[in-house]
């Protein structure tokens, strides 16, 4: 976290939000994943977020970097499937910013990582299955403010064969964007993923979307603020402008 803060200041970023992953490998009895008889992902390296330790680390950074605005946060994976478990954590923590994301999809009775599905079905089918589940996430979970990496499986798109073209999935993407806008939420421009195009951000505006955020999805300190200048150009080309202050979302 300390190195990330140093990198943010070097990159001229006025604020950072440490939205660490909040993922679950064990479900509560009242979680949807239990009711739907879907097995959680058996992911050996996944651990439940140490919220007290995380908050203490953020507080230490706030003391050391008074010129940087530092927000607490979490990125909830599959929030609609772990609604009860996730709510119990975030309500106690009082995070400043919460992202919602989808990394795994119910398939054949278990949550299955999106990249694994590329080995099981045609690539177009993977994306359509993903967007269908993403629509369910956005439509049924009210736990998050910002939708992270809209087209996450695109990162793992097979290199052989046709290139990814978001226009092939326009109806599915627009359905997700309409649901997101209906909840007055925010679309993230994720700079670790292939960058959103002005055309896609135009779909967001057409759907009633009013705000975007910039996320470097860093995971490594040296990636904080990576490609933000290009992302800003994309946002401006789609009609989004800096908000009320330098810490606000960008808005139409």
C-alpha atoms as a printed R data frame, in Angstrom:
    type eleno elety resid chain resno       x       y       z
1   ATOM     1    CA   UNK     A     1   0.000   0.000   0.000
2   ATOM     2    CA   UNK     A     2   2.832   2.387   0.813
3   ATOM     3    CA   UNK     A     3   4.433   1.851  -2.579
4   ATOM     4    CA   UNK     A     4   1.060   2.272  -4.279
5   ATOM     5    CA   UNK     A     5   0.618   5.635  -2.571
6   ATOM     6    CA   UNK     A     6   4.101   6.710  -3.638
7   ATOM     7    CA   UNK     A     7   3.319   5.687  -7.216
8   ATOM     8    CA   UNK     A     8   0.015   7.598  -7.151
9   ATOM     9    CA   UNK     A     9   1.803  10.791  -6.162
10  ATOM    10    CA   UNK     A    10   4.442  10.229  -8.860
11  ATOM    11    CA   UNK     A    11   1.714   9.699 -11.462
12  ATOM    12    CA   UNK     A    12  -0.158  12.821 -10.365
13  ATOM    13    CA   UNK     A    13  -3.217  10.888  -9.214
14  ATOM    14    CA   UNK     A    14  -4.976  12.873  -6.453
15  ATOM    15    CA   UNK     A    15  -6.725   9.937  -4.802
16  ATOM    16    CA   UNK     A    16  -6.580   6.164  -4.564
17  ATOM    17    CA   UNK     A    17  -9.177   3.639  -3.450
18  ATOM    18    CA   UNK     A    18  -7.797   0.347  -2.182
19  ATOM    19    CA   UNK     A    19 -10.626  -1.924  -3.299
20  ATOM    20    CA   UNK     A    20  -9.190  -5.234  -2.184
21  ATOM    21    CA   UNK     A    21 -10.936  -8.428  -3.258
22  ATOM    22    CA   UNK     A    22 -13.795  -9.669  -1.095
23  ATOM    23    CA   UNK     A    23 -14.383 -13.220  -2.320
24  ATOM    24    CA   UNK     A    24 -15.939 -16.245  -0.691
25  ATOM    25    CA   UNK     A    25 -15.178 -19.958  -0.931
26  ATOM    26    CA   UNK     A    26 -17.739 -20.938   1.707
27  ATOM    27    CA   UNK     A    27 -21.386 -19.910   1.430
28  ATOM    28    CA   UNK     A    28 -23.878 -19.000   4.145
29  ATOM    29    CA   UNK     A    29 -27.127 -20.929   4.318
30  ATOM    30    CA   UNK     A    30 -29.057 -17.856   3.111
31  ATOM    31    CA   UNK     A    31 -26.794 -17.044   0.159
32  ATOM    32    CA   UNK     A    32 -28.265 -17.519  -3.317
33  ATOM    33    CA   UNK     A    33 -25.457 -19.855  -4.282
34  ATOM    34    CA   UNK     A    34 -26.672 -22.254  -1.593
35  ATOM    35    CA   UNK     A    35 -30.302 -22.037  -2.677
36  ATOM    36    CA   UNK     A    36 -29.311 -22.705  -6.304
37  ATOM    37    CA   UNK     A    37 -27.100 -25.667  -5.299
38  ATOM    38    CA   UNK     A    38 -24.017 -24.195  -6.954
39  ATOM    39    CA   UNK     A    39 -20.636 -25.065  -5.473
40  ATOM    40    CA   UNK     A    40 -18.253 -22.167  -4.740
41  ATOM    41    CA   UNK     A    41 -14.914 -22.020  -6.525
42  ATOM    42    CA   UNK     A    42 -12.227 -24.258  -4.983
43  ATOM    43    CA   UNK     A    43  -9.455 -21.669  -5.203
44  ATOM    44    CA   UNK     A    44  -6.564 -22.533  -2.889
45  ATOM    45    CA   UNK     A    45  -5.049 -19.031  -2.689
46  ATOM    46    CA   UNK     A    46  -8.327 -17.249  -1.941
47  ATOM    47    CA   UNK     A    47  -8.693 -15.996   1.629
48  ATOM    48    CA   UNK     A    48 -11.433 -13.928   3.222
49  ATOM    49    CA   UNK     A    49 -10.384 -10.282   3.501
50  ATOM    50    CA   UNK     A    50  -8.803  -9.400   6.856
51  ATOM    51    CA   UNK     A    51 -10.883  -6.266   7.346
52  ATOM    52    CA   UNK     A    52  -9.329  -5.022  10.634
53  ATOM    53    CA   UNK     A    53  -5.809  -5.497   9.248
54  ATOM    54    CA   UNK     A    54  -6.781  -3.843   5.975
55  ATOM    55    CA   UNK     A    55  -8.327  -0.804   7.699
56  ATOM    56    CA   UNK     A    56  -5.271  -0.441   9.958
57  ATOM    57    CA   UNK     A    57  -2.986  -0.439   6.911
58  ATOM    58    CA   UNK     A    58  -5.090   2.237   5.209
59  ATOM    59    CA   UNK     A    59  -5.034   4.392   8.324
60  ATOM    60    CA   UNK     A    60  -1.249   4.139   8.476
61  ATOM    61    CA   UNK     A    61  -1.018   5.266   4.842
62  ATOM    62    CA   UNK     A    62  -3.336   8.203   5.541
63  ATOM    63    CA   UNK     A    63  -0.949   9.341   8.269
64  ATOM    64    CA   UNK     A    64   2.083   9.039   5.999
65  ATOM    65    CA   UNK     A    65   0.584  10.582   2.851
66  ATOM    66    CA   UNK     A    66  -1.391  13.643   3.874
67  ATOM    67    CA   UNK     A    67  -1.305  15.046   0.312
68  ATOM    68    CA   UNK     A    68  -3.145  12.016  -1.061
69  ATOM    69    CA   UNK     A    69  -6.806  11.201  -0.546
70  ATOM    70    CA   UNK     A    70  -7.026   7.502   0.351
71  ATOM    71    CA   UNK     A    71 -10.370   5.718   0.246
72  ATOM    72    CA   UNK     A    72 -11.231   2.366   1.748
73  ATOM    73    CA   UNK     A    73 -13.102  -0.123  -0.338
74  ATOM    74    CA   UNK     A    74 -13.702  -3.634  -1.580
75  ATOM    75    CA   UNK     A    75 -14.355  -5.421  -4.833
76  ATOM    76    CA   UNK     A    76 -17.047  -8.008  -4.192
77  ATOM    77    CA   UNK     A    77 -16.836 -10.994  -6.477
78  ATOM    78    CA   UNK     A    78 -20.196 -12.496  -7.479
79  ATOM    79    CA   UNK     A    79 -22.051 -10.315  -4.962
80  ATOM    80    CA   UNK     A    80 -25.445 -11.618  -6.107
81  ATOM    81    CA   UNK     A    81 -24.440 -15.183  -5.255
82  ATOM    82    CA   UNK     A    82 -23.008 -14.287  -1.815
83  ATOM    83    CA   UNK     A    83 -25.379 -11.435  -0.958
84  ATOM    84    CA   UNK     A    84 -25.863 -12.300   2.727
85  ATOM    85    CA   UNK     A    85 -22.204 -13.111   3.379
86  ATOM    86    CA   UNK     A    86 -20.988  -9.983   1.599
87  ATOM    87    CA   UNK     A    87 -23.486  -7.652   3.240
88  ATOM    88    CA   UNK     A    88 -22.409  -8.809   6.690
89  ATOM    89    CA   UNK     A    89 -18.806  -7.840   5.916
90  ATOM    90    CA   UNK     A    90 -19.352  -4.501   4.183
91  ATOM    91    CA   UNK     A    91 -21.882  -3.215   6.706
92  ATOM    92    CA   UNK     A    92 -19.389  -3.744   9.538
93  ATOM    93    CA   UNK     A    93 -16.471  -2.295   7.588
94  ATOM    94    CA   UNK     A    94 -18.137   0.933   6.388
95  ATOM    95    CA   UNK     A    95 -16.102   1.088   3.166
96  ATOM    96    CA   UNK     A    96 -15.951   4.336   1.194
97  ATOM    97    CA   UNK     A    97 -16.295   2.645  -2.193
98  ATOM    98    CA   UNK     A    98 -17.560  -0.778  -3.229
99  ATOM    99    CA   UNK     A    99 -17.067  -2.362  -6.629
100 ATOM   100    CA   UNK     A   100 -19.078  -5.238  -8.013
101 ATOM   101    CA   UNK     A   101 -17.433  -7.740 -10.310
102 ATOM   102    CA   UNK     A   102 -17.952 -11.081 -11.977
103 ATOM   103    CA   UNK     A   103 -15.020 -13.453 -12.374
104 ATOM   104    CA   UNK     A   104 -16.786 -16.812 -12.301
105 ATOM   105    CA   UNK     A   105 -20.051 -18.085 -13.758
106 ATOM   106    CA   UNK     A   106 -22.374 -20.864 -12.543
107 ATOM   107    CA   UNK     A   107 -21.745 -23.750 -14.926
108 ATOM   108    CA   UNK     A   108 -22.327 -27.469 -14.528
109 ATOM   109    CA   UNK     A   109 -23.173 -27.067 -10.842
110 ATOM   110    CA   UNK     A   110 -20.247 -24.920  -9.725
111 ATOM   111    CA   UNK     A   111 -18.818 -21.432 -10.050
112 ATOM   112    CA   UNK     A   112 -16.413 -21.703 -12.962
113 ATOM   113    CA   UNK     A   113 -13.712 -19.191 -13.846
114 ATOM   114    CA   UNK     A   114 -14.450 -17.428 -17.119
115 ATOM   115    CA   UNK     A   115 -11.087 -18.339 -18.661
116 ATOM   116    CA   UNK     A   116 -11.756 -22.030 -18.026
117 ATOM   117    CA   UNK     A   117 -14.974 -21.816 -20.012
118 ATOM   118    CA   UNK     A   118 -13.053 -20.895 -23.156
119 ATOM   119    CA   UNK     A   119 -11.816 -24.497 -23.126
120 ATOM   120    CA   UNK     A   120 -15.350 -25.868 -22.919
121 ATOM   121    CA   UNK     A   121 -17.445 -23.894 -25.399
122 ATOM   122    CA   UNK     A   122 -17.181 -21.466 -28.323
123 ATOM   123    CA   UNK     A   123 -15.766 -18.066 -27.417
124 ATOM   124    CA   UNK     A   124 -18.952 -16.204 -28.393
125 ATOM   125    CA   UNK     A   125 -20.965 -18.508 -26.147
126 ATOM   126    CA   UNK     A   126 -18.651 -17.746 -23.223
127 ATOM   127    CA   UNK     A   127 -19.169 -14.004 -23.610
128 ATOM   128    CA   UNK     A   128 -22.941 -14.308 -23.930
129 ATOM   129    CA   UNK     A   129 -23.096 -16.533 -20.858
130 ATOM   130    CA   UNK     A   130 -20.942 -14.005 -19.028
131 ATOM   131    CA   UNK     A   131 -23.080 -11.011 -19.970
132 ATOM   132    CA   UNK     A   132 -26.247 -12.903 -19.017
133 ATOM   133    CA   UNK     A   133 -24.837 -13.571 -15.558
134 ATOM   134    CA   UNK     A   134 -23.492 -10.016 -15.311
135 ATOM   135    CA   UNK     A   135 -27.007  -8.720 -15.971
136 ATOM   136    CA   UNK     A   136 -28.240 -10.880 -13.113
137 ATOM   137    CA   UNK     A   137 -25.525  -9.465 -10.858
138 ATOM   138    CA   UNK     A   138 -26.411  -5.862 -11.668
139 ATOM   139    CA   UNK     A   139 -30.162  -6.438 -11.498
140 ATOM   140    CA   UNK     A   140 -30.278  -8.322  -8.200
141 ATOM   141    CA   UNK     A   141 -27.460  -6.961  -6.025
142 ATOM   142    CA   UNK     A   142 -27.575  -3.517  -4.432
143 ATOM   143    CA   UNK     A   143 -24.298  -3.882  -2.548
144 ATOM   144    CA   UNK     A   144 -21.994  -2.079  -4.967
145 ATOM   145    CA   UNK     A   145 -21.705   1.417  -6.408
146 ATOM   146    CA   UNK     A   146 -19.315   0.833  -9.321
147 ATOM   147    CA   UNK     A   147 -19.330  -2.005 -11.869
148 ATOM   148    CA   UNK     A   148 -15.761  -3.188 -12.462
149 ATOM   149    CA   UNK     A   149 -14.309  -4.522 -15.740
150 ATOM   150    CA   UNK     A   150 -17.529  -4.870 -17.714
151 ATOM   151    CA   UNK     A   151 -16.075  -7.365 -20.212
152 ATOM   152    CA   UNK     A   152 -13.702  -9.266 -17.917
153 ATOM   153    CA   UNK     A   153 -13.352 -12.497 -19.999
154 ATOM   154    CA   UNK     A   154 -12.076 -10.399 -22.898
155 ATOM   155    CA   UNK     A   155  -8.724 -10.411 -21.102
156 ATOM   156    CA   UNK     A   156  -8.473 -14.147 -21.793
157 ATOM   157    CA   UNK     A   157  -9.936 -14.043 -25.320
158 ATOM   158    CA   UNK     A   158  -8.180 -16.788 -27.352
159 ATOM   159    CA   UNK     A   159  -5.473 -15.377 -29.580
160 ATOM   160    CA   UNK     A   160  -6.173 -17.760 -32.417
161 ATOM   161    CA   UNK     A   161  -9.166 -17.110 -34.633
162 ATOM   162    CA   UNK     A   162 -11.352 -13.996 -34.924
163 ATOM   163    CA   UNK     A   163 -10.543 -10.919 -32.831
164 ATOM   164    CA   UNK     A   164 -12.913  -9.742 -30.121
165 ATOM   165    CA   UNK     A   165 -15.485  -7.257 -31.406
166 ATOM   166    CA   UNK     A   166 -17.770  -5.699 -28.788
167 ATOM   167    CA   UNK     A   167 -20.339  -4.945 -31.488
168 ATOM   168    CA   UNK     A   168 -21.021  -8.699 -31.700
169 ATOM   169    CA   UNK     A   169 -22.385  -8.451 -28.155
170 ATOM   170    CA   UNK     A   170 -24.040  -5.064 -28.336
171 ATOM   171    CA   UNK     A   171 -27.553  -6.235 -27.272
172 ATOM   172    CA   UNK     A   172 -26.159  -8.072 -24.244
173 ATOM   173    CA   UNK     A   173 -23.885  -5.193 -23.229
174 ATOM   174    CA   UNK     A   174 -26.633  -2.608 -23.633
175 ATOM   175    CA   UNK     A   175 -28.935  -4.679 -21.394
176 ATOM   176    CA   UNK     A   176 -26.292  -4.641 -18.647
177 ATOM   177    CA   UNK     A   177 -25.711  -0.907 -19.082
178 ATOM   178    CA   UNK     A   178 -29.437  -0.127 -18.897
179 ATOM   179    CA   UNK     A   179 -29.746  -2.054 -15.642
180 ATOM   180    CA   UNK     A   180 -26.676  -0.305 -14.231
181 ATOM   181    CA   UNK     A   181 -28.007   3.130 -15.174
182 ATOM   182    CA   UNK     A   182 -31.423   2.329 -13.707
183 ATOM   183    CA   UNK     A   183 -29.705   1.924 -10.342
184 ATOM   184    CA   UNK     A   184 -27.894   5.272 -10.777
185 ATOM   185    CA   UNK     A   185 -24.552   3.533 -10.546
186 ATOM   186    CA   UNK     A   186 -21.137   4.071 -12.115
187 ATOM   187    CA   UNK     A   187 -19.278   2.306 -14.922
188 ATOM   188    CA   UNK     A   188 -15.573   1.717 -14.383
189 ATOM   189    CA   UNK     A   189 -13.069   2.361 -17.169
190 ATOM   190    CA   UNK     A   190 -10.643  -0.402 -16.291
191 ATOM   191    CA   UNK     A   191  -7.126   0.192 -17.606
192 ATOM   192    CA   UNK     A   192  -5.856  -3.333 -16.955
193 ATOM   193    CA   UNK     A   193  -8.453  -4.658 -19.400
194 ATOM   194    CA   UNK     A   194  -8.422  -3.680 -23.071
195 ATOM   195    CA   UNK     A   195  -9.676  -0.110 -22.849
196 ATOM   196    CA   UNK     A   196 -13.329   0.696 -23.373
197 ATOM   197    CA   UNK     A   197 -13.934   2.413 -26.690
198 ATOM   198    CA   UNK     A   198 -15.736   5.749 -27.066
199 ATOM   199    CA   UNK     A   199 -18.440   3.748 -28.848
200 ATOM   200    CA   UNK     A   200 -19.054   1.558 -25.793
201 ATOM   201    CA   UNK     A   201 -19.034   4.610 -23.535
202 ATOM   202    CA   UNK     A   202 -21.568   6.100 -25.952
203 ATOM   203    CA   UNK     A   203 -23.782   3.062 -25.339
204 ATOM   204    CA   UNK     A   204 -23.419   3.828 -21.634
205 ATOM   205    CA   UNK     A   205 -24.645   7.394 -22.185
206 ATOM   206    CA   UNK     A   206 -27.476   6.194 -24.437
207 ATOM   207    CA   UNK     A   207 -28.558   3.830 -21.668
208 ATOM   208    CA   UNK     A   208 -28.843   6.680 -19.166
209 ATOM   209    CA   UNK     A   209 -25.413   6.293 -17.619
210 ATOM   210    CA   UNK     A   210 -24.241   9.492 -15.981
211 ATOM   211    CA   UNK     A   211 -20.813   8.754 -14.524
212 ATOM   212    CA   UNK     A   212 -17.589   6.807 -15.021
213 ATOM   213    CA   UNK     A   213 -14.670   6.040 -12.753
214 ATOM   214    CA   UNK     A   214 -11.067   5.168 -13.579
215 ATOM   215    CA   UNK     A   215  -9.610   1.956 -12.204
216 ATOM   216    CA   UNK     A   216  -6.097   0.683 -12.808
217 ATOM   217    CA   UNK     A   217  -6.911  -2.681 -11.178
218 ATOM   218    CA   UNK     A   218  -3.271  -2.496 -10.220
219 ATOM   219    CA   UNK     A   219  -2.432  -5.552  -8.074
220 ATOM   220    CA   UNK     A   220   1.179  -4.317  -8.426
221 ATOM   221    CA   UNK     A   221   2.122  -0.914  -7.052
222 ATOM   222    CA   UNK     A   222   3.836   0.205 -10.259
223 ATOM   223    CA   UNK     A   223   0.579  -0.055 -12.197
224 ATOM   224    CA   UNK     A   224  -1.298   2.546 -10.142
225 ATOM   225    CA   UNK     A   225  -2.600   5.158 -12.573
226 ATOM   226    CA   UNK     A   226  -1.438   3.123 -15.574
227 ATOM   227    CA   UNK     A   227  -2.888   4.364 -18.904
228 ATOM   228    CA   UNK     A   228  -5.108   6.915 -17.141
229 ATOM   229    CA   UNK     A   229  -4.238   9.604 -19.678
230 ATOM   230    CA   UNK     A   230  -5.514   7.409 -22.504
231 ATOM   231    CA   UNK     A   231  -8.595   6.496 -20.456
232 ATOM   232    CA   UNK     A   232  -9.309  10.183 -19.892
233 ATOM   233    CA   UNK     A   233  -9.124  10.771 -23.651
234 ATOM   234    CA   UNK     A   234 -11.654   7.974 -24.171
235 ATOM   235    CA   UNK     A   235 -13.998   9.420 -21.559
236 ATOM   236    CA   UNK     A   236 -13.768  12.907 -23.009
237 ATOM   237    CA   UNK     A   237 -14.409  11.594 -26.528
238 ATOM   238    CA   UNK     A   238 -17.641  10.061 -25.204
239 ATOM   239    CA   UNK     A   239 -18.739  13.318 -23.556
240 ATOM   240    CA   UNK     A   240 -17.716  12.751 -19.937
241 ATOM   241    CA   UNK     A   241 -16.001  15.536 -18.020
242 ATOM   242    CA   UNK     A   242 -14.360  16.000 -14.627
243 ATOM   243    CA   UNK     A   243 -16.902  16.191 -11.815
244 ATOM   244    CA   UNK     A   244 -17.549  18.775  -9.146
245 ATOM   245    CA   UNK     A   245 -14.053  18.413  -7.711
246 ATOM   246    CA   UNK     A   246 -10.873  16.461  -8.494
247 ATOM   247    CA   UNK     A   247 -12.045  13.540  -6.360
248 ATOM   248    CA   UNK     A   248 -15.454  13.143  -7.982
249 ATOM   249    CA   UNK     A   249 -16.504  10.690 -10.680
250 ATOM   250    CA   UNK     A   250 -16.413  11.978 -14.245
251 ATOM   251    CA   UNK     A   251 -19.917  12.890 -15.419
252 ATOM   252    CA   UNK     A   252 -21.889  13.814 -18.514
